[in-house]
Amino acid sequence: MKYYILLSAVLIGLLVGVVYFQNSGDYLTISLFGVNLTFPSAIWLLGGMGIIFLIGLIFLGTTTFKYNTYRKRVAKEIKQILNWGKELIFYRATKGDEPKKMKVLDQLKEFVGNIWGDKLTFQRWEKFPYMLDLKKIKEGEYVDLSKYKIPFENPWEVENGFNLLRKHPEKAGEILQKYKDEKLRQEAFKVFAKTAPISEILRFDYPVDVEIILKHIQDPKVGRLLARAKLTPQEQVEVARAIYTTRTPEEEMELLSSQPVGQVYLAFKYEHLEQGKKLAEEHNIHLFDFFVVMREQGIKVEIDQFLGSIWENRPTTHSHHGGEQTPSQKEPPISTPDSQSTSSTLSTSTEPTSQQIS
């Protein structure tokens, strides 16, 4: 404002001074509403420029006042919103803590109202169309986010990918191609591998679990899946049961060459006691020790009956990631024929003879 006044005064003074000294004897008469007014030309120039100066001064003064008022209002509302946002982040805000009606930052207040701790509540999304899409993703829907031009590794896009997998499992292969998130890719692989050809499954370096193998149990190439799989004893037996009688005994044993517990089970299932004993010794498997002792003592017990008794109430946990087995996955500690916990769970038909062993 002060620069405007200073520059205007200098310019007006210079122009009026030049006109006065060059035309000091010139007078100008103007008729206004029937009245003739006669003044030197310099005075008329001074009056005209003075009016323009006053109009500009009033305009600048009004604008400056509005600007200062706006700044103070914005600063006050920003402080209110920041304090309210802090309360929302710390889960301390209540309905009464919301800032009153704002004149400048009302839309920002609407946006901050979606915050609750480390989450978005999506309670006020009407003015923010993209929030409606994010709200749908949180509710489990799949939304096309391509219009927002976000990469597929973006957390929102990853969550969207999980929704797509749940809604459209047939697109698991497409998800494997587009997304880079490992957790999503592993879940998509499990779905993809249940129906995809074995040659396609082996293109991906992900663990092959028992569910995938069982889906392809009739495929002649299932042995390639078994060679990659790292199964628990329970899972190996489950696969062996599924393979049983689907091929010749020799082919079935060859198919389970990478799963020794399954091989031993299959040998006993076919009543090849000596072959089962030999395989168990070669692979240092003690799961069937008590079963062998019982059969050698003349106790007639089926292999499935035996395993059912020792695995009763034991949850089977699939080793999807090929890591170390948890205690519930490890082989039960059966190495001696006087194991009380195991003999007590066998059927009544075996009790009289088991007394002879002790």
C-alpha positions as CSV (number, residue, x, y, z in Angstrom):
1,M,0.0,0.0,0.0
2,K,2.7,2.5,1.0
3,Y,4.6,1.9,-2.3
4,Y,1.4,2.5,-4.3
5,I,0.9,5.9,-2.5
6,L,4.6,6.9,-2.9
7,L,4.8,6.0,-6.6
8,S,1.5,7.6,-7.4
9,A,2.4,10.8,-5.7
10,V,5.7,11.0,-7.6
11,L,4.2,10.3,-11.0
12,I,1.3,12.7,-10.5
13,G,3.6,15.4,-9.3
14,L,5.9,15.0,-12.2
15,L,3.1,15.1,-14.8
16,V,1.4,18.0,-13.3
17,G,4.6,19.9,-12.9
18,V,5.6,19.4,-16.5
19,V,2.2,20.5,-17.8
20,Y,2.2,23.6,-15.5
21,F,5.7,24.8,-16.5
22,Q,5.2,24.2,-20.2
23,N,1.6,25.6,-20.4
24,S,1.4,27.9,-17.4
25,G,-0.8,30.4,-19.3
26,D,-3.3,27.8,-20.6
27,Y,-6.8,27.7,-19.1
28,L,-9.5,25.1,-19.8
29,T,-13.2,25.7,-19.3
30,I,-15.6,22.8,-18.8
31,S,-19.4,23.1,-18.5
32,L,-20.8,20.8,-15.8
33,F,-24.6,20.8,-15.3
34,G,-24.8,24.3,-16.7
35,V,-21.9,25.7,-14.7
36,N,-18.8,26.8,-16.5
37,L,-15.6,25.9,-14.6
38,T,-12.4,27.5,-15.7
39,F,-9.0,26.3,-14.3
40,P,-5.5,26.0,-15.5
41,S,-4.8,22.8,-17.5
42,A,-2.5,21.5,-14.8
43,I,-5.3,21.7,-12.2
44,W,-7.6,19.7,-14.4
45,L,-4.9,17.1,-14.9
46,L,-4.3,16.9,-11.2
47,G,-8.0,16.5,-10.4
48,G,-8.4,13.6,-12.9
49,M,-5.4,11.7,-11.8
50,G,-6.3,12.3,-8.2
51,I,-9.7,10.7,-8.7
52,I,-8.0,7.7,-10.4
53,F,-5.5,7.5,-7.5
54,L,-8.4,7.5,-4.9
55,I,-10.3,4.8,-6.7
56,G,-7.1,2.6,-6.8
57,L,-6.4,3.4,-3.1
58,I,-9.9,2.3,-2.1
59,F,-9.6,-0.9,-4.2
60,L,-6.2,-1.8,-2.7
61,G,-7.4,-1.0,0.8
62,T,-10.4,-3.3,0.5
63,T,-8.4,-6.1,-1.1
64,T,-5.8,-5.9,1.6
65,F,-8.4,-6.0,4.4
66,K,-10.1,-9.0,2.8
67,Y,-6.7,-10.8,2.4
68,N,-5.6,-10.2,6.0
69,T,-9.0,-11.3,7.2
70,Y,-8.8,-14.5,5.0
71,R,-5.3,-15.3,6.3
72,K,-6.4,-15.0,9.9
73,R,-9.5,-17.2,9.3
74,V,-7.4,-19.8,7.5
75,A,-4.8,-19.9,10.2
76,K,-7.4,-20.3,12.8
77,E,-9.2,-23.1,10.9
78,I,-6.0,-24.9,10.1
79,K,-5.1,-24.9,13.8
80,Q,-8.6,-26.3,14.7
81,I,-8.3,-29.1,12.0
82,L,-4.8,-30.1,13.1
83,N,-5.9,-30.4,16.7
84,W,-9.0,-32.4,15.7
85,G,-6.9,-34.6,13.4
86,K,-4.5,-35.3,16.3
87,E,-7.4,-36.4,18.5
88,L,-8.7,-38.7,15.7
89,I,-5.3,-40.3,15.3
90,F,-5.1,-41.0,19.0
91,Y,-8.7,-42.4,19.1
92,R,-9.7,-39.7,21.5
93,A,-12.1,-37.6,19.4
94,T,-15.8,-37.5,20.1
95,K,-18.6,-36.0,18.2
96,G,-18.4,-32.8,20.2
97,D,-14.7,-32.4,19.3
98,E,-15.5,-31.7,15.6
99,P,-14.7,-28.1,14.6
100,K,-17.7,-25.9,14.1
101,K,-18.9,-24.8,10.7
102,M,-16.0,-23.5,8.7
103,K,-16.1,-20.9,6.0
104,V,-12.8,-21.6,4.2
105,L,-11.6,-25.1,5.0
106,D,-14.9,-26.9,5.2
107,Q,-13.9,-29.5,2.5
108,L,-10.7,-30.2,4.3
109,K,-12.6,-30.8,7.5
110,E,-14.8,-33.3,5.6
111,F,-11.6,-35.1,4.4
112,V,-10.0,-35.2,7.9
113,G,-13.3,-36.6,9.3
114,N,-12.4,-39.9,7.6
115,I,-9.4,-40.5,9.9
116,W,-9.7,-42.8,12.9
117,G,-6.3,-43.8,14.4
118,D,-4.3,-45.4,11.6
119,K,-7.3,-46.2,9.5
120,L,-9.8,-44.5,7.1
121,T,-13.4,-44.7,8.1
122,F,-14.9,-43.6,4.7
123,Q,-17.7,-41.9,6.5
124,R,-17.4,-38.7,4.4
125,W,-16.5,-39.8,0.9
126,E,-19.2,-38.0,-1.1
127,K,-17.0,-35.1,-2.0
128,F,-14.0,-37.4,-2.8
129,P,-15.0,-39.9,-5.5
130,Y,-11.8,-41.9,-5.2
131,M,-12.6,-42.6,-1.6
132,L,-15.7,-44.5,-2.7
133,D,-13.5,-46.8,-4.7
134,L,-11.2,-47.4,-1.7
135,K,-14.2,-48.0,0.5
136,K,-15.4,-50.7,-1.9
137,I,-11.9,-52.3,-1.8
138,K,-12.0,-52.4,2.0
139,E,-15.4,-54.1,1.8
140,G,-14.0,-56.9,-0.3
141,E,-15.0,-55.7,-3.8
142,Y,-12.8,-55.5,-6.8
143,V,-12.4,-52.1,-8.4
144,D,-10.6,-51.1,-11.6
145,L,-8.0,-48.7,-10.3
146,S,-6.3,-48.1,-13.7
147,K,-7.8,-44.6,-13.9
148,Y,-5.7,-43.6,-10.9
149,K,-2.5,-44.8,-12.6
150,I,-1.1,-46.5,-9.5
151,P,1.4,-49.3,-9.8
152,F,0.5,-52.9,-9.1
153,E,2.8,-53.0,-6.0
154,N,0.7,-50.2,-4.4
155,P,-0.8,-51.5,-1.1
156,W,-4.3,-50.5,-2.3
157,E,-3.8,-52.4,-5.6
158,V,-2.4,-55.4,-3.7
159,E,-5.5,-55.6,-1.5
160,N,-7.6,-55.1,-4.7
161,G,-5.7,-58.1,-6.2
162,F,-6.7,-60.3,-3.2
163,N,-10.4,-59.3,-3.8
164,L,-10.0,-60.2,-7.4
165,L,-8.6,-63.6,-6.5
166,R,-11.5,-64.3,-4.1
167,K,-14.2,-63.1,-6.5
168,H,-12.7,-64.6,-9.7
169,P,-10.4,-67.5,-8.9
170,E,-10.2,-68.3,-12.6
171,K,-8.1,-65.1,-13.0
172,A,-5.3,-66.5,-10.7
173,G,-3.0,-66.8,-13.7
174,E,-3.6,-63.2,-14.7
175,I,-2.8,-62.1,-11.1
176,L,0.5,-64.1,-11.2
177,Q,1.5,-62.1,-14.4
178,K,0.5,-58.6,-13.2
179,Y,1.3,-58.5,-9.5
180,K,4.7,-58.5,-7.8
181,D,3.6,-58.8,-4.1
182,E,4.9,-62.2,-2.9
183,K,2.1,-63.0,-0.5
184,L,-0.5,-62.3,-3.2
185,R,1.4,-64.3,-5.8
186,Q,1.7,-67.3,-3.4
187,E,-2.1,-67.3,-2.8
188,A,-2.8,-66.9,-6.5
189,F,-0.3,-69.8,-7.2
190,K,-2.2,-72.1,-4.9
191,V,-5.5,-71.4,-6.7
192,F,-3.8,-71.5,-10.2
193,A,-2.0,-74.8,-9.5
194,K,-5.3,-76.6,-8.7
195,T,-6.4,-76.5,-12.3
196,A,-3.4,-75.6,-14.4
197,P,-1.3,-78.1,-16.3
198,I,1.7,-79.5,-14.4
199,S,4.1,-78.0,-16.9
200,E,2.7,-74.5,-16.2
201,I,2.8,-75.1,-12.4
202,L,6.5,-76.0,-12.5
203,R,7.3,-72.7,-14.2
204,F,6.7,-71.0,-10.8
205,D,9.2,-71.4,-8.0
206,Y,6.6,-71.8,-5.2
207,P,6.1,-74.7,-2.8
208,V,3.7,-77.4,-3.9
209,D,1.4,-78.4,-1.1
210,V,-0.7,-81.5,-0.6
211,E,-3.9,-79.9,-1.9
212,I,-2.3,-79.2,-5.3
213,I,-0.9,-82.8,-5.5
214,L,-4.3,-84.3,-4.7
215,K,-5.9,-82.3,-7.5
216,H,-3.5,-83.8,-10.0
217,I,-3.3,-87.3,-8.5
218,Q,-4.5,-88.9,-11.8
219,D,-2.1,-87.0,-13.9
220,P,0.8,-89.2,-15.3
221,K,3.2,-86.3,-14.5
222,V,2.2,-86.0,-10.8
223,G,5.6,-87.4,-9.9
224,R,7.2,-84.1,-10.9
225,L,5.0,-82.3,-8.4
226,L,5.9,-84.8,-5.7
227,A,9.6,-84.4,-6.4
228,R,9.3,-80.7,-5.5
229,A,6.9,-81.1,-2.6
230,K,8.0,-81.1,1.0
231,L,5.2,-82.9,2.9
232,T,4.7,-83.8,6.5
233,P,4.4,-87.6,7.4
234,Q,0.6,-87.1,7.6
235,E,0.5,-85.5,4.2
236,Q,2.7,-88.2,2.6
237,V,0.3,-90.8,3.9
238,E,-2.6,-88.8,2.6
239,V,-1.1,-88.8,-0.9
240,A,-0.2,-92.5,-0.7
241,R,-3.9,-93.3,0.2
242,A,-5.0,-91.3,-2.8
243,I,-2.6,-93.1,-5.1
244,Y,-3.4,-96.6,-3.7
245,T,-4.8,-98.9,-6.4
246,T,-4.7,-96.2,-9.1
247,R,-1.7,-97.8,-10.8
248,T,0.3,-101.0,-10.4
249,P,2.0,-101.4,-7.0
250,E,5.4,-100.9,-8.7
251,E,4.4,-97.7,-10.4
252,E,2.9,-96.4,-7.2
253,M,6.1,-97.1,-5.3
254,E,8.1,-95.4,-8.0
255,L,5.8,-92.4,-7.9
256,L,6.4,-92.0,-4.2
257,S,10.2,-92.3,-4.4
258,S,10.6,-88.7,-3.1
259,Q,8.2,-89.3,-0.2
260,P,9.6,-92.2,1.9
261,V,6.9,-92.2,4.6
262,G,4.3,-92.6,1.8
263,Q,6.4,-95.5,0.3
264,V,6.6,-97.3,3.7
265,Y,2.8,-96.8,4.2
266,L,2.1,-98.2,0.7
267,A,4.3,-101.2,1.3
268,F,2.4,-102.0,4.5
269,K,-0.9,-101.3,2.8
270,Y,-0.1,-104.0,0.3
271,E,1.0,-106.3,3.1
272,H,4.6,-106.3,2.0
273,L,6.0,-106.3,5.6
274,E,9.6,-106.9,4.8
275,Q,9.7,-104.3,2.0
276,G,8.2,-101.8,4.4
277,K,10.7,-102.6,7.2
278,K,13.6,-102.3,4.7
279,L,12.4,-98.9,3.5
280,A,11.9,-97.6,7.0
281,E,15.4,-98.6,8.0
282,E,16.9,-97.0,4.9
283,H,15.3,-93.7,5.6
284,N,15.5,-93.9,9.4
285,I,11.7,-93.7,9.8
286,H,10.5,-94.8,13.3
287,L,6.8,-93.9,12.8
288,F,6.0,-97.6,12.0
289,D,8.2,-99.3,14.6
290,F,5.4,-100.4,16.9
291,F,3.3,-101.5,14.0
292,V,6.1,-103.8,12.8
293,V,6.6,-105.3,16.3
294,M,2.8,-105.9,16.6
295,R,2.7,-107.7,13.2
296,E,5.8,-109.8,14.0
297,Q,4.1,-110.8,17.3
298,G,1.0,-112.0,15.3
299,I,-1.2,-109.1,16.2
300,K,-3.5,-108.5,13.2
301,V,-3.9,-104.7,12.8
302,E,-4.4,-102.7,9.7
303,I,-2.0,-99.9,8.9
304,D,-4.8,-97.3,8.7
305,Q,-6.1,-98.5,12.0
306,F,-2.7,-98.1,13.5
307,L,-2.1,-94.6,12.1
308,G,-5.6,-93.6,13.1
309,S,-4.9,-94.5,16.7
310,I,-1.6,-92.6,17.0
311,W,-2.8,-89.6,15.0
312,E,-6.2,-89.3,16.7
313,N,-6.9,-85.7,17.8
314,R,-3.6,-84.6,16.1
315,P,-4.3,-81.7,13.7
316,T,-2.7,-82.1,10.3
317,T,-0.9,-78.9,9.3
318,H,0.1,-78.6,5.7
319,S,3.7,-77.6,5.1
320,H,2.9,-75.1,2.3
321,H,6.2,-73.3,2.5
322,G,8.6,-76.3,2.8
323,G,9.9,-75.0,6.2
324,E,10.7,-77.0,9.3
325,Q,7.8,-79.0,10.8
326,T,6.2,-77.8,14.0
327,P,5.9,-80.2,16.9
328,S,2.4,-81.3,15.8
329,Q,3.9,-82.1,12.3
330,K,6.8,-84.2,13.4
331,E,6.8,-88.0,13.6
332,P,5.3,-89.3,16.8
333,P,7.8,-90.6,19.2
334,I,7.1,-94.3,18.7
335,S,10.3,-96.3,18.9
336,T,9.7,-99.0,21.5
337,P,6.9,-101.6,21.8
338,D,6.1,-100.7,25.4
339,S,4.7,-97.3,24.5
340,Q,1.8,-97.0,26.8
341,S,0.1,-94.0,25.1
342,T,-0.1,-95.8,21.8
343,S,-1.1,-99.2,23.0
344,S,-3.9,-97.7,25.0
345,T,-5.4,-96.1,21.9
346,L,-5.5,-99.3,19.8
347,S,-8.8,-101.1,19.3
348,T,-10.1,-103.7,21.8
349,S,-9.3,-106.5,19.4
350,T,-5.5,-106.0,20.0
351,E,-5.5,-105.7,23.8
352,P,-5.1,-109.4,24.8
353,T,-2.2,-110.0,22.5
354,S,-0.4,-106.7,23.4
355,Q,-0.1,-108.1,27.0
356,Q,2.1,-110.9,25.6
357,I,4.5,-108.2,24.2
358,S,4.9,-106.6,27.6
